[in-house]
Amino acid sequence: MAPGATVPSPCVNICRMDEKTALCSGCYRSIDEIICWSKADNHKKLEIWDLIQQRMLP
């Protein structure tokens, strides 16, 4: 990632929390991750992206 660049949001405008996983069905974030996203620094956002990618694996 280029210095000064902003980490893009994983939001895909499908905002539904799955009762079984407690994750959003669209972006695979937890409610706590969604809430903190706007105030998180790039390091934290990249950590969340790593978690999302792991959650998307079958």
MMTF fields as JSON, N, C-alpha, C and O atoms, coordinates in Angstrom:
{
  "mmtfVersion": "1.0.0",
  "mmtfProducer": "UNKNOWN",
  "numBonds": 231,
  "numAtoms": 232,
  "numGroups": 58,
  "numChains": 1,
  "numModels": 1,
  "chainsPerModel": [1],
  "groupsPerChain": [58],
  "chainIdList": ["A"],
  "bondAtomList": [4, 2, 8, 6, 12, 10, 16, 14, 20, 18, 24, 22, 28, 26, 32, 30, 36, 34, 40, 38, 44, 42, 48, 46, 52, 50, 56, 54, 60, 58, 64, 62, 68, 66, 72, 70, 76, 74, 80, 78, 84, 82, 88, 86, 92, 90, 96, 94, 100, 98, 104, 102, 108, 106, 112, 110, 116, 114, 120, 118, 124, 122, 128, 126, 132, 130, 136, 134, 140, 138, 144, 142, 148, 146, 152, 150, 156, 154, 160, 158, 164, 162, 168, 166, 172, 170, 176, 174, 180, 178, 184, 182, 188, 186, 192, 190, 196, 194, 200, 198, 204, 202, 208, 206, 212, 210, 216, 214, 220, 218, 224, 222, 228, 226],
  "bondOrderList": [1, 1, 1, 1, 1, 1, 1, 1, 1, 1, 1, 1, 1, 1, 1, 1, 1, 1, 1, 1, 1, 1, 1, 1, 1, 1, 1, 1, 1, 1, 1, 1, 1, 1, 1, 1, 1, 1, 1, 1, 1, 1, 1, 1, 1, 1, 1, 1, 1, 1, 1, 1, 1, 1, 1, 1, 1],
  "groupList": [{"groupName": "MET", "atomNameList": ["N", "CA", "C", "O"], "elementList": ["N", "C", "C", "O"], "formalChargeList": [0, 0, 0, 0], "bondAtomList": [1, 0, 2, 1, 3, 2], "bondOrderList": [1, 1, 2], "singleLetterCode": "M", "chemCompType": "L-PEPTIDE LINKING"}, {"groupName": "ALA", "atomNameList": ["N", "CA", "C", "O"], "elementList": ["N", "C", "C", "O"], "formalChargeList": [0, 0, 0, 0], "bondAtomList": [1, 0, 2, 1, 3, 2], "bondOrderList": [1, 1, 2], "singleLetterCode": "A", "chemCompType": "L-PEPTIDE LINKING"}, {"groupName": "PRO", "atomNameList": ["N", "CA", "C", "O"], "elementList": ["N", "C", "C", "O"], "formalChargeList": [0, 0, 0, 0], "bondAtomList": [1, 0, 2, 1, 3, 2], "bondOrderList": [1, 1, 2], "singleLetterCode": "P", "chemCompType": "L-PEPTIDE LINKING"}, {"groupName": "GLY", "atomNameList": ["N", "CA", "C", "O"], "elementList": ["N", "C", "C", "O"], "formalChargeList": [0, 0, 0, 0], "bondAtomList": [1, 0, 2, 1, 3, 2], "bondOrderList": [1, 1, 2], "singleLetterCode": "G", "chemCompType": "PEPTIDE LINKING"}, {"groupName": "THR", "atomNameList": ["N", "CA", "C", "O"], "elementList": ["N", "C", "C", "O"], "formalChargeList": [0, 0, 0, 0], "bondAtomList": [1, 0, 2, 1, 3, 2], "bondOrderList": [1, 1, 2], "singleLetterCode": "T", "chemCompType": "L-PEPTIDE LINKING"}, {"groupName": "VAL", "atomNameList": ["N", "CA", "C", "O"], "elementList": ["N", "C", "C", "O"], "formalChargeList": [0, 0, 0, 0], "bondAtomList": [1, 0, 2, 1, 3, 2], "bondOrderList": [1, 1, 2], "singleLetterCode": "V", "chemCompType": "L-PEPTIDE LINKING"}, {"groupName": "SER", "atomNameList": ["N", "CA", "C", "O"], "elementList": ["N", "C", "C", "O"], "formalChargeList": [0, 0, 0, 0], "bondAtomList": [1, 0, 2, 1, 3, 2], "bondOrderList": [1, 1, 2], "singleLetterCode": "S", "chemCompType": "L-PEPTIDE LINKING"}, {"groupName": "CYS", "atomNameList": ["N", "CA", "C", "O"], "elementList": ["N", "C", "C", "O"], "formalChargeList": [0, 0, 0, 0], "bondAtomList": [1, 0, 2, 1, 3, 2], "bondOrderList": [1, 1, 2], "singleLetterCode": "C", "chemCompType": "L-PEPTIDE LINKING"}, {"groupName": "ASN", "atomNameList": ["N", "CA", "C", "O"], "elementList": ["N", "C", "C", "O"], "formalChargeList": [0, 0, 0, 0], "bondAtomList": [1, 0, 2, 1, 3, 2], "bondOrderList": [1, 1, 2], "singleLetterCode": "N", "chemCompType": "L-PEPTIDE LINKING"}, {"groupName": "ILE", "atomNameList": ["N", "CA", "C", "O"], "elementList": ["N", "C", "C", "O"], "formalChargeList": [0, 0, 0, 0], "bondAtomList": [1, 0, 2, 1, 3, 2], "bondOrderList": [1, 1, 2], "singleLetterCode": "I", "chemCompType": "L-PEPTIDE LINKING"}, {"groupName": "ARG", "atomNameList": ["N", "CA", "C", "O"], "elementList": ["N", "C", "C", "O"], "formalChargeList": [0, 0, 0, 0], "bondAtomList": [1, 0, 2, 1, 3, 2], "bondOrderList": [1, 1, 2], "singleLetterCode": "R", "chemCompType": "L-PEPTIDE LINKING"}, {"groupName": "ASP", "atomNameList": ["N", "CA", "C", "O"], "elementList": ["N", "C", "C", "O"], "formalChargeList": [0, 0, 0, 0], "bondAtomList": [1, 0, 2, 1, 3, 2], "bondOrderList": [1, 1, 2], "singleLetterCode": "D", "chemCompType": "L-PEPTIDE LINKING"}, {"groupName": "GLU", "atomNameList": ["N", "CA", "C", "O"], "elementList": ["N", "C", "C", "O"], "formalChargeList": [0, 0, 0, 0], "bondAtomList": [1, 0, 2, 1, 3, 2], "bondOrderList": [1, 1, 2], "singleLetterCode": "E", "chemCompType": "L-PEPTIDE LINKING"}, {"groupName": "LYS", "atomNameList": ["N", "CA", "C", "O"], "elementList": ["N", "C", "C", "O"], "formalChargeList": [0, 0, 0, 0], "bondAtomList": [1, 0, 2, 1, 3, 2], "bondOrderList": [1, 1, 2], "singleLetterCode": "K", "chemCompType": "L-PEPTIDE LINKING"}, {"groupName": "LEU", "atomNameList": ["N", "CA", "C", "O"], "elementList": ["N", "C", "C", "O"], "formalChargeList": [0, 0, 0, 0], "bondAtomList": [1, 0, 2, 1, 3, 2], "bondOrderList": [1, 1, 2], "singleLetterCode": "L", "chemCompType": "L-PEPTIDE LINKING"}, {"groupName": "TYR", "atomNameList": ["N", "CA", "C", "O"], "elementList": ["N", "C", "C", "O"], "formalChargeList": [0, 0, 0, 0], "bondAtomList": [1, 0, 2, 1, 3, 2], "bondOrderList": [1, 1, 2], "singleLetterCode": "Y", "chemCompType": "L-PEPTIDE LINKING"}, {"groupName": "TRP", "atomNameList": ["N", "CA", "C", "O"], "elementList": ["N", "C", "C", "O"], "formalChargeList": [0, 0, 0, 0], "bondAtomList": [1, 0, 2, 1, 3, 2], "bondOrderList": [1, 1, 2], "singleLetterCode": "W", "chemCompType": "L-PEPTIDE LINKING"}, {"groupName": "HIS", "atomNameList": ["N", "CA", "C", "O"], "elementList": ["N", "C", "C", "O"], "formalChargeList": [0, 0, 0, 0], "bondAtomList": [1, 0, 2, 1, 3, 2], "bondOrderList": [1, 1, 2], "singleLetterCode": "H", "chemCompType": "L-PEPTIDE LINKING"}, {"groupName": "GLN", "atomNameList": ["N", "CA", "C", "O"], "elementList": ["N", "C", "C", "O"], "formalChargeList": [0, 0, 0, 0], "bondAtomList": [1, 0, 2, 1, 3, 2], "bondOrderList": [1, 1, 2], "singleLetterCode": "Q", "chemCompType": "L-PEPTIDE LINKING"}],
  "groupTypeList": [0, 1, 2, 3, 1, 4, 5, 2, 6, 2, 7, 5, 8, 9, 7, 10, 0, 11, 12, 13, 4, 1, 14, 7, 6, 3, 7, 15, 10, 6, 9, 11, 12, 9, 9, 7, 16, 6, 13, 1, 11, 8, 17, 13, 13, 14, 12, 9, 16, 11, 14, 9, 18, 18, 10, 0, 14, 2],
  "groupIdList": [1, 2, 3, 4, 5, 6, 7, 8, 9, 10, 11, 12, 13, 14, 15, 16, 17, 18, 19, 20, 21, 22, 23, 24, 25, 26, 27, 28, 29, 30, 31, 32, 33, 34, 35, 36, 37, 38, 39, 40, 41, 42, 43, 44, 45, 46, 47, 48, 49, 50, 51, 52, 53, 54, 55, 56, 57, 58],
  "secStructList": [7, 7, 6, 6, 7, 7, 7, 7, 7, 7, 7, 7, 1, 7, 7, 7, 5, 7, 6, 6, 6, 7, 5, 5, 6, 6, 6, 7, 7, 5, 2, 2, 2, 2, 2, 2, 4, 4, 4, 7, 7, 2, 2, 2, 2, 2, 2, 2, 2, 2, 2, 2, 2, 2, 2, 2, 7, 7],
  "xCoordList": [0.849, 0.0, 0.891, 1.887, 0.535, 1.32, 1.212, 0.152, 2.293, 2.25, 1.148, 1.005, 0.386, -0.691, -1.99, -3.005, -1.98, -3.201, -4.136, -3.698, -5.41, -6.416, -6.856, -7.077, -6.981, -7.449, -8.94, -9.711, -9.358, -10.77, -11.653, -11.222, -12.863, -13.827, -14.254, -14.398, -14.455, -14.946, -16.467, -17.014, -17.138, -18.6, -19.051, -18.518, -20.04, -20.616, -22.115, -22.856, -22.546, -23.938, -24.934, -26.077, -24.505, -25.403, -25.26, -24.472, -26.011, -25.846, -26.866, -27.965, -26.466, -27.3, -26.4, -25.451, -26.694, -25.902, -26.429, -27.624, -25.531, -25.873, -25.946, -24.989, -27.06, -27.247, -26.278, -25.854, -25.925, -25.048, -23.596, -22.919, -23.117, -21.71, -21.46, -20.329, -22.509, -22.402, -21.539, -20.899, -21.538, -20.802, -21.778, -22.842, -21.406, -22.213, -22.147, -21.066, -23.283, -23.334, -22.677, -22.298, -22.544, -21.945, -20.447, -19.728, -19.963, -18.533, -17.756, -16.537, -18.425, -17.783, -17.105, -16.171, -17.575, -17.039, -17.999, -19.202, -17.445, -18.27, -18.843, -18.386, -19.821, -20.408, -19.361, -19.353, -18.485, -17.434, -16.47, -16.027, -16.146, -15.264, -15.93, -15.275, -17.218, -17.963, -17.983, -17.764, -18.245, -18.333, -16.995, -16.962, -15.9, -14.599, -13.954, -12.975, -14.47, -13.819, -13.497, -12.372, -14.435, -14.223, -13.14, -12.55, -12.882, -11.858, -10.551, -9.566, -10.538, -9.348, -8.254, -8.532, -7.003, -5.898, -5.7, -6.302, -4.853, -4.649, -4.148, -4.521, -3.317, -2.807, -3.967, -4.034, -4.867, -6.02, -6.928, -7.432, -7.137, -7.982, -7.396, -8.132, -6.085, -5.447, -5.578, -5.727, -5.524, -5.751, -7.161, -7.359, -8.133, -9.523, -9.649, -10.324, -9.008, -9.034, -8.454, -8.982, -7.381, -6.796, -7.806, -7.926, -8.521, -9.542, -10.663, -11.139, -11.074, -12.138, -11.712, -12.483, -10.487, -10.013, -9.999, -10.333, -9.617, -9.633, -11.064, -11.314, -11.982, -13.387, -14.031, -14.963, -13.557, -14.136, -13.673, -14.265, -12.615, -12.13, -13.132, -13.733, -13.306, -14.278, -13.828, -14.534],
  "yCoordList": [-1.174, 0.0, 1.233, 1.293, 2.188, 3.415, 4.244, 4.277, 4.908, 5.757, 6.812, 7.444, 6.991, 7.978, 7.487, 8.18, 6.289, 5.74, 5.26, 4.87, 5.299, 4.853, 3.437, 3.119, 2.606, 1.236, 1.292, 1.877, 0.694, 0.749, -0.081, -1.091, 0.361, -0.361, -1.643, -1.654, -2.711, -3.951, -3.951, -4.921, -2.888, -2.817, -2.958, -2.299, -3.83, -4.021, -3.697, -4.123, -2.946, -2.502, -3.649, -3.523, -4.76, -5.863, -6.001, -6.811, -5.221, -5.111, -5.984, -5.544, -7.241, -8.205, -9.023, -9.654, -9.013, -9.802, -11.24, -11.473, -12.185, -13.599, -14.043, -13.864, -14.613, -15.021, -16.118, -16.151, -17.004, -18.125, -17.692, -18.133, -16.833, -16.439, -15.124, -14.838, -14.318, -12.964, -12.066, -11.127, -12.379, -11.576, -11.021, -11.593, -9.909, -9.348, -10.28, -10.735, -10.561, -11.446, -10.826, -11.54, -9.513, -8.841, -8.679, -8.963, -8.224, -7.885, -8.789, -8.657, -9.688, -10.647, -10.002, -10.568, -8.815, -8.181, -8.398, -8.57, -8.388, -8.434, -7.035, -6.063, -6.94, -5.633, -4.703, -3.507, -5.234, -4.407, -3.876, -2.729, -4.714, -4.266, -3.205, -2.261, -3.35, -2.351, -1.018, 0.037, -1.074, 0.142, 0.876, 2.103, 0.146, 0.807, 1.217, 1.962, 0.754, 0.978, 2.448, 2.764, 3.33, 4.737, 5.429, 6.412, 4.926, 5.534, 4.742, 5.186, 3.58, 2.723, 3.29, 3.905, 3.071, 3.477, 2.388, 1.316, 2.685, 1.741, 0.386, -0.642, 0.368, -0.901, -1.772, -2.957, -1.194, -1.934, -2.381, -3.503, -1.503, -1.86, -3.038, -3.92, -3.055, -4.178, -5.465, -6.546, -5.358, -6.528, -7.082, -8.294, -6.177, -6.592, -7.256, -8.277, -6.689, -7.29, -8.703, -9.601, -8.912, -10.248, -11.226, -12.364, -10.778, -11.615, -11.937, -13.071, -10.942, -11.135, -12.203, -13.106, -12.096, -13.072, -14.477, -15.437, -14.611, -15.924, -16.452, -17.643, -15.571, -15.969, -16.386, -17.19, -15.86, -16.168, -17.525, -18.053, -18.082, -19.384, -20.475, -20.432, -21.448, -22.523, -23.405, -24.344],
  "zCoordList": [0.0, 0.0, 0.0, 0.722, -0.794, -0.915, 0.367, 0.993, 0.759, 1.949, 1.815, 0.768, 2.87, 2.877, 2.281, 2.356, 1.68, 1.093, 2.202, 3.284, 1.907, 2.866, 2.52, 1.352, 3.515, 3.313, 2.991, 3.751, 1.877, 1.494, 2.429, 2.985, 2.581, 3.402, 2.688, 1.465, 3.441, 2.837, 2.619, 2.095, 3.012, 2.913, 1.453, 0.56, 1.231, -0.098, -0.089, -0.975, 0.915, 1.056, 1.156, 0.716, 1.731, 2.09, 3.603, 4.091, 4.32, 5.771, 6.492, 6.829, 6.721, 7.425, 8.323, 7.857, 9.599, 10.537, 10.559, 10.742, 10.373, 10.407, 11.866, 12.621, 12.257, 13.655, 14.08, 15.236, 13.179, 13.519, 13.687, 14.615, 12.796, 12.827, 13.549, 13.944, 13.726, 14.284, 13.396, 13.869, 12.092, 11.118, 10.09, 9.854, 9.487, 8.418, 7.209, 6.834, 6.606, 5.441, 4.212, 3.284, 4.202, 3.056, 3.151, 2.193, 4.303, 4.416, 5.367, 5.48, 6.039, 6.951, 8.156, 8.723, 8.548, 9.756, 10.91, 10.717, 12.113, 13.321, 13.561, 12.96, 14.422, 14.721, 15.331, 15.04, 16.167, 16.762, 15.7, 15.775, 14.71, 13.629, 12.774, 12.331, 12.541, 11.761, 12.507, 11.912, 13.804, 14.615, 14.667, 14.576, 14.809, 14.977, 13.654, 13.664, 12.527, 11.232, 10.958, 10.571, 11.145, 10.765, 11.592, 11.144, 12.782, 13.642, 13.66, 14.249, 13.02, 13.031, 12.131, 11.101, 12.539, 11.673, 10.607, 10.677, 9.629, 8.531, 9.008, 8.443, 10.028, 10.556, 11.045, 10.719, 11.817, 12.334, 11.187, 11.196, 10.2, 9.058, 8.29, 7.849, 8.13, 7.443, 8.255, 7.684, 9.572, 10.433, 10.223, 10.139, 10.139, 9.915, 8.545, 8.414, 7.528, 6.19, 6.228, 5.573, 6.983, 7.106, 7.712, 7.258, 8.729, 9.356, 8.362, 8.3, 7.598, 6.596, 5.6, 5.278, 5.118, 4.127, 4.708, 4.014, 5.968, 6.617, 6.748, 6.562, 7.065, 7.246, 5.933, 5.934, 4.824, 3.524, 2.974, 2.032, 3.568, 3.111, 3.488, 4.562, 2.6, 2.906, 4.05, 4.42]
}
